[in-house]
Amino acid sequence: MRLRLRTERREAVFYNGPVVEVLSAQELAAHPVLQALGPDVLSPNFDHEEAWRRTQQAGDREIGDVLIDQTVISGPGNIFKSESLFLAGIDPRRAASSLSRERVDILWQKLIPMMEHAAASSGPIATLPPEMATERDRTWVYARSSRPCFVCGTTIRMFRQGDLKRTTFACSTCQT
């Protein structure tokens, strides 16, 4: 254990991280790595305009790769990337700059509540409605490669994206 933070309501334990920094407000404001981060999806003041600007600046990069680039927006990882793009009906391989403002706003409308719910919950991440979730299936597409889509029956595919070859799961029929 590298760090343990405890309050009356919550406890956070940080294991195996290579670096732990405790910063004052002034140090935080000047930290070069933290200042490069995009708007925080879980912030009550999530900056939609800045997130839109950074998404458009990504140009031809695939939106699935852009969505987990913490310099574009902070927060999402592989699970929320695949799930939010599925729910927004967006193909993860589309160029980020090809998405209209309306489509990106729909993506935020799917992503933000999903991440807020997960942050407030304990236990494994579940994005399926409770009446659909089972011990085996908790997500719409994530980790469901070669299995049928819950919406259309098309086989869910897994592929790798970006320089880091991060996994992405998608339905080729529901995500255009």
SERO-4910 file (N, C-alpha, C, O; in steps of 0.05 Angstrom, whole numbers):
BEGIN
 pado doro    nc1    nc2    nc3   cac1   cac2   cac3    cc1    cc2    cc3    oc1    oc2    oc3
  Met    A     17    -23      0      0      0      0     18     25      0     36     27     16
  Arg    A     13     43    -19     28     68    -21     15     91     -6     28    108      6
  Leu    A    -12     91     -6    -26    113      6    -54    104     15    -67     88      1
  Arg    A    -62    113     38    -89    107     48   -102    133     58    -91    146     75
  Leu    A   -124    140     46   -139    164     54   -166    155     66   -180    139     54
  Arg    A   -173    166     89   -198    158    102   -212    182    112   -200    200    125
  Thr    A   -238    183    107   -256    203    118   -278    189    133   -278    165    135
  Glu    A   -297    204    144   -319    191    158   -336    174    139   -347    154    148
  Arg    A   -337    182    114   -355    168     95   -341    149     76   -353    130     66
  Arg    A   -316    154     70   -302    139     49   -274    132     57   -262    144     74
  Glu    A   -263    112     42   -235    105     45   -224     99     18   -237     85      2
  Ala    A   -201    109     12   -187    103    -14   -160     92     -8   -145    104      8
  Val    A   -153     70    -20   -127     57    -16   -114     55    -43   -126     46    -63
  Phe    A    -89     64    -44    -74     64    -69    -51     44    -67    -33     47    -50
  Tyr    A    -51     23    -83    -31      2    -83    -13      5   -108    -22     13   -129
  Asn    A     12     -2   -105     30     -7   -127     35     16   -146     47     11   -167
  Gly    A     27     40   -140     33     62   -157     62     70   -155     74     69   -134
  Pro    A     73     78   -178    102     85   -177    107    112   -164    129    117   -153
  Val    A     87    130   -164     91    157   -153     67    165   -137     44    162   -146
  Val    A     71    176   -113     50    189    -97     60    217    -90     81    220    -79
  Glu    A     44    237    -97     51    264    -90     29    276    -74      5    274    -82
  Val    A     35    289    -52     16    304    -37     23    333    -41     45    342    -35
  Leu    A      4    348    -53      9    375    -62     -9    396    -48    -32    390    -41
  Ser    A      2    419    -43    -14    442    -34    -30    452    -57    -26    444    -80
  Ala    A    -50    469    -52    -66    480    -73    -49    496    -93    -54    495   -117
  Gln    A    -29    510    -83    -11    525   -101      6    506   -118      9    511   -142
  Glu    A     16    485   -106     32    465   -122     14    451   -142     23    446   -165
  Leu    A    -10    445   -135    -29    432   -153    -34    449   -177    -34    440   -200
  Ala    A    -39    475   -173    -45    494   -194    -21    497   -214    -25    503   -237
  Ala    A      3    492   -205     27    495   -221     38    469   -232     58    469   -247
  His    A     27    446   -224     38    420   -232     35    416   -262     12    416   -272
  Pro    A     57    413   -277     55    411   -306     40    387   -317     25    390   -337
  Val    A     42    364   -305     28    341   -314     -2    344   -309    -18    338   -327
  Leu    A     -9    353   -286    -38    357   -279    -51    379   -296    -74    377   -302
  Gln    A    -35    399   -302    -46    421   -318    -52    413   -347    -67    426   -361
  Ala    A    -39    392   -356    -43    382   -383    -68    364   -386    -76    358   -408
  Leu    A    -79    356   -363   -103    339   -364   -127    354   -375   -130    379   -372
  Gly    A   -144    339   -389   -169    351   -400   -189    354   -378   -184    347   -355
  Pro    A   -212    365   -385   -234    369   -365   -242    343   -352   -243    322   -365
  Asp    A   -247    344   -326   -254    320   -311   -283    313   -314   -301    329   -308
  Val    A   -289    290   -325   -316    281   -331   -333    281   -305   -357    286   -307
  Leu    A   -321    275   -283   -337    274   -258   -339    300   -243   -351    302   -221
  Ser    A   -327    321   -254   -329    347   -241   -357    359   -245   -369    357   -267
  Pro    A   -369    370   -224   -395    383   -227   -394    406   -247   -414    415   -258
  Asn    A   -370    416   -252   -366    438   -272   -352    428   -297   -336    443   -309
  Phe    A   -358    404   -305   -346    393   -330   -349    413   -352   -371    422   -359
  Asp    A   -327    419   -365   -326    440   -385   -331    427   -413   -313    418   -426
  His    A   -357    428   -421   -365    416   -446   -351    430   -470   -343    416   -489
  Glu    A   -348    456   -469   -335    471   -491   -306    462   -494   -297    458   -517
  Glu    A   -292    460   -472   -264    452   -474   -261    423   -483   -243    417   -498
  Ala    A   -278    406   -473   -278    378   -482   -284    376   -512   -271    360   -526
  Trp    A   -303    392   -521   -309    392   -550   -285    402   -566   -278    390   -587
  Arg    A   -273    424   -557   -250    435   -571   -227    414   -573   -215    410   -594
  Arg    A   -221    401   -550   -199    381   -550   -206    357   -567   -189    345   -580
  Thr    A   -231    349   -567   -240    326   -584   -236    333   -614   -226    317   -629
  Gln    A   -244    357   -621   -240    366   -649   -211    368   -657   -203    362   -679
  Gln    A   -195    377   -638   -166    380   -643   -152    353   -648   -131    351   -660
  Ala    A   -165    331   -639   -154    304   -643   -154    296   -672   -141    276   -680
  Gly    A   -168    311   -689   -168    306   -718   -177    278   -726   -199    269   -720
  Asp    A   -159    264   -741   -165    238   -752   -162    215   -732   -167    192   -739
  Arg    A   -153    221   -708   -150    199   -688   -177    187   -683   -198    201   -683
  Glu    A   -178    161   -679   -203    147   -674   -215    156   -647   -200    158   -627
  Ile    A   -241    160   -646   -254    170   -622   -250    150   -599   -249    159   -576
  Gly    A   -249    124   -604   -244    105   -582   -217    110   -569   -214    105   -545
  Asp    A   -197    118   -584   -171    124   -573   -171    151   -559   -160    154   -537
  Val    A   -184    170   -571   -186    198   -560   -200    198   -533   -192    212   -515
  Leu    A   -221    182   -531   -238    182   -507   -223    173   -482   -231    181   -460
  Ile    A   -201    158   -485   -186    150   -461   -159    165   -459   -142    159   -442
  Asp    A   -156    185   -476   -132    203   -474   -138    223   -453   -155    241   -457
  Gln    A   -125    221   -430   -130    238   -407   -123    268   -412   -131    285   -396
  Thr    A   -109    274   -434   -104    302   -441   -127    314   -456   -129    338   -460
  Val    A   -146    297   -466   -170    307   -479   -192    310   -458   -202    332   -455
  Ile    A   -199    288   -445   -217    290   -422   -206    270   -401   -195    250   -407
  Ser    A   -210    277   -376   -199    261   -354   -221    243   -343   -244    251   -339
  Gly    A   -214    218   -339   -233    199   -326   -237    173   -339   -232    152   -327
  Pro    A   -247    172   -364   -255    147   -376   -231    128   -380   -209    136   -387
  Gly    A   -237    102   -376   -218     81   -383   -232     63   -403   -252     70   -415
  Asn    A   -221     39   -407   -231     21   -428   -261     13   -424   -276     13   -444
  Ile    A   -269      8   -400   -297     -1   -397   -316     22   -405   -334     18   -421
  Phe    A   -312     46   -394   -330     68   -400   -328     77   -428   -347     87   -440
  Lys    A   -304     74   -440   -301     81   -469   -320     63   -485   -336     73   -501
  Ser    A   -317     37   -482   -333     18   -499   -363     21   -493   -379     21   -512
  Glu    A   -370     24   -468   -398     25   -461   -412     51   -470   -434     51   -480
  Ser    A   -398     74   -466   -410     99   -474   -412    102   -504   -432    112   -514
  Leu    A   -392     93   -519   -394     94   -548   -416     76   -558   -430     83   -577
  Phe    A   -420     53   -545   -442     35   -553   -469     49   -549   -486     51   -566
  Leu    A   -472     60   -525   -498     73   -518   -503     98   -535   -526    105   -539
  Ala    A   -482    111   -544   -485    135   -561   -488    127   -590   -493    144   -607
  Gly    A   -484    101   -597   -486     92   -624   -463    101   -642   -467    105   -666
  Ile    A   -439    105   -631   -416    115   -645   -396     93   -650   -388     79   -631
  Asp    A   -387     89   -674   -366     70   -681   -340     80   -669   -332    103   -675
  Pro    A   -326     65   -652   -301     73   -639   -279     80   -659   -260     94   -652
  Arg    A   -282     71   -684   -261     76   -704   -265    102   -720   -248    109   -736
  Arg    A   -287    116   -715   -292    141   -729   -271    162   -720   -262    163   -698
  Ala    A   -264    179   -739   -246    201   -733   -260    220   -714   -283    227   -718
  Ala    A   -246    228   -693   -258    246   -673   -269    271   -685   -291    280   -678
  Ser    A   -255    283   -704   -264    308   -716   -287    305   -735   -299    324   -743
  Ser    A   -294    280   -742   -317    275   -759   -344    275   -744   -365    276   -756
  Leu    A   -342    275   -718   -367    275   -702   -378    303   -699   -364    322   -694
  Ser    A   -404    305   -702   -417    331   -698   -418    338   -669   -415    321   -651
  Arg    A   -423    363   -663   -425    372   -635   -448    357   -622   -446    349   -599
  Glu    A   -470    353   -637   -493    339   -625   -486    310   -617   -494    301   -596
  Arg    A   -470    296   -634   -462    269   -627   -443    268   -603   -446    250   -587
  Val    A   -426    287   -601   -407    288   -578   -423    295   -553   -417    284   -532
  Asp    A   -443    312   -555   -460    318   -532   -475    293   -523   -479    289   -499
  Ile    A   -485    278   -542   -498    252   -535   -479    234   -521   -486    220   -502
  Leu    A   -454    233   -530   -434    216   -517   -430    225   -488   -429    207   -471
  Trp    A   -428    251   -483   -425    260   -455   -450    253   -439   -448    246   -416
  Gln    A   -474    255   -451   -499    248   -437   -500    219   -429   -513    212   -410
  Lys    A   -486    202   -444   -485    173   -437   -462    168   -417   -466    153   -398
  Leu    A   -439    180   -422   -415    175   -406   -417    185   -378   -411    171   -359
  Ile    A   -425    210   -375   -423    223   -348   -441    209   -327   -431    202   -306
  Pro    A   -467    204   -333   -483    190   -312   -473    162   -306   -475    153   -283
  Met    A   -463    148   -326   -452    121   -322   -428    122   -303   -426    105   -285
  Met    A   -410    141   -307   -387    143   -290   -395    153   -262   -383    144   -242
  Glu    A   -414    171   -260   -424    181   -234   -436    158   -218   -431    155   -194
  His    A   -452    141   -232   -464    118   -219   -442     99   -209   -444     89   -186
  Ala    A   -423     93   -225   -401     75   -217   -385     86   -194   -377     71   -176
  Ala    A   -380    112   -194   -365    125   -172   -380    123   -146   -367    122   -125
  Ala    A   -406    124   -147   -422    124   -123   -428     95   -113   -438     91    -91
  Ser    A   -422     76   -130   -428     48   -124   -404     33   -114   -381     42   -118
  Ser    A   -409     11   -100   -387     -7    -93   -391    -32   -108   -413    -38   -118
  Gly    A   -370    -47   -111   -372    -72   -126   -364    -69   -155   -355    -47   -163
  Pro    A   -368    -90   -171   -360    -89   -199   -377    -69   -215   -400    -64   -209
  Ile    A   -364    -58   -236   -378    -39   -253   -400    -54   -268   -395    -75   -280
  Ala    A   -424    -43   -268   -447    -54   -283   -460    -31   -298   -468    -11   -286
  Thr    A   -462    -34   -324   -475    -14   -341   -502    -23   -351   -517     -6   -361
  Leu    A   -507    -48   -350   -534    -58   -358   -555    -50   -338   -548    -47   -314
  Pro    A   -579    -46   -346   -600    -41   -327   -602    -65   -308   -597    -88   -316
  Pro    A   -609    -61   -282   -610    -83   -263   -626   -107   -272   -619   -130   -266
  Glu    A   -648   -102   -286   -665   -124   -295   -652   -141   -316   -661   -164   -321
  Met    A   -631   -131   -329   -617   -147   -350   -591   -159   -340   -581   -179   -351
  Ala    A   -580   -148   -319   -553   -156   -309   -555   -183   -296   -574   -190   -282
  Thr    A   -534   -199   -301   -531   -225   -288   -503   -227   -277   -487   -208   -280
  Glu    A   -496   -249   -264   -469   -252   -254   -449   -252   -277   -427   -242   -274
  Arg    A   -457   -263   -299   -439   -265   -323   -439   -239   -339   -419   -231   -350
  Asp    A   -462   -226   -341   -465   -203   -358   -472   -178   -342   -494   -177   -330
  Arg    A   -454   -159   -341   -458   -134   -327   -456   -110   -346   -463    -87   -339
  Thr    A   -446   -115   -370   -441    -93   -389   -454    -98   -416   -461   -121   -423
  Trp    A   -458    -77   -431   -471    -79   -458   -452    -93   -477   -460   -112   -490
  Val    A   -427    -84   -479   -408    -95   -498   -381   -102   -486   -368   -121   -496
  Tyr    A   -373    -88   -465   -346    -92   -454   -342   -121   -445   -359   -132   -430
  Ala    A   -320   -133   -454   -312   -161   -447   -333   -181   -456   -335   -203   -445
  Arg    A   -348   -175   -478   -368   -193   -488   -361   -201   -517   -380   -207   -532
  Ser    A   -336   -202   -524   -327   -210   -551   -338   -237   -558   -339   -255   -542
  Ser    A   -347   -239   -583   -358   -264   -595   -386   -271   -584   -396   -293   -590
  Arg    A   -398   -254   -569   -425   -259   -558   -444   -240   -572   -436   -220   -582
  Pro    A   -470   -247   -572   -490   -230   -586   -496   -204   -572   -497   -203   -547
  Cys    A   -500   -183   -588   -508   -157   -577   -536   -160   -565   -553   -174   -576
  Phe    A   -540   -148   -542   -566   -149   -529   -588   -135   -545   -611   -141   -542
  Val    A   -580   -116   -562   -600   -100   -577   -607   -113   -603   -631   -116   -609
  Cys    A   -587   -121   -619   -592   -131   -646   -584   -159   -652   -591   -170   -673
  Gly    A   -568   -172   -634   -559   -199   -638   -533   -202   -654   -523   -224   -656
  Thr    A   -523   -180   -665   -497   -181   -680   -475   -189   -660   -476   -182   -636
  Thr    A   -455   -204   -670   -433   -212   -653   -416   -188   -645   -407   -172   -662
  Ile    A   -411   -186   -619   -394   -164   -609   -365   -171   -616   -356   -194   -614
  Arg    A   -351   -150   -625   -323   -154   -634   -304   -139   -615   -311   -118   -604
  Met    A   -281   -150   -611   -260   -137   -596   -237   -130   -615   -230   -146   -632
  Phe    A   -226   -106   -613   -203    -98   -628   -186    -79   -612   -195    -70   -590
  Arg    A   -163    -73   -621   -144    -56   -607   -141    -29   -620   -142    -27   -645
  Gln    A   -138     -8   -604   -136     18   -614   -113     34   -603   -104     29   -580
  Gly    A   -103     53   -618    -83     72   -609    -55     60   -607    -51     36   -611
  Asp    A    -36     77   -600     -9     69   -597     -5     47   -576     13     30   -578
  Leu    A    -22     48   -555    -20     29   -533    -36      4   -538    -36    -15   -522
  Lys    A    -49      3   -561    -65    -21   -568    -85    -29   -546    -87    -53   -539
  Arg    A   -100    -10   -536   -120    -15   -515   -144    -29   -527   -151    -23   -550
  Thr    A   -156    -47   -512   -179    -62   -522   -204    -45   -523   -209    -28   -507
  Thr    A   -219    -50   -544   -245    -37   -549   -265    -59   -557   -257    -77   -572
  Phe    A   -289    -57   -547   -310    -75   -554   -333    -59   -568   -339    -37   -559
  Ala    A   -344    -70   -589   -365    -55   -603   -383    -74   -619   -377    -97   -624
  Cys    A   -407    -64   -626   -426    -77   -643   -427    -62   -669   -434    -39   -670
  Ser    A   -420    -76   -691   -418    -63   -717   -445    -54   -728   -446    -38   -746
  Thr    A   -467    -65   -718   -493    -58   -727   -504    -33   -711   -515    -15   -723
  Cys    A   -501    -34   -685   -512    -12   -669   -494     13   -669   -504     35   -662
  Gln    A   -469     10   -676   -450     33   -675   -441     40   -703   -425     25   -715
  Thr    A   -452     62   -713   -446     69   -741   -428     94   -742   -421    103   -764
***
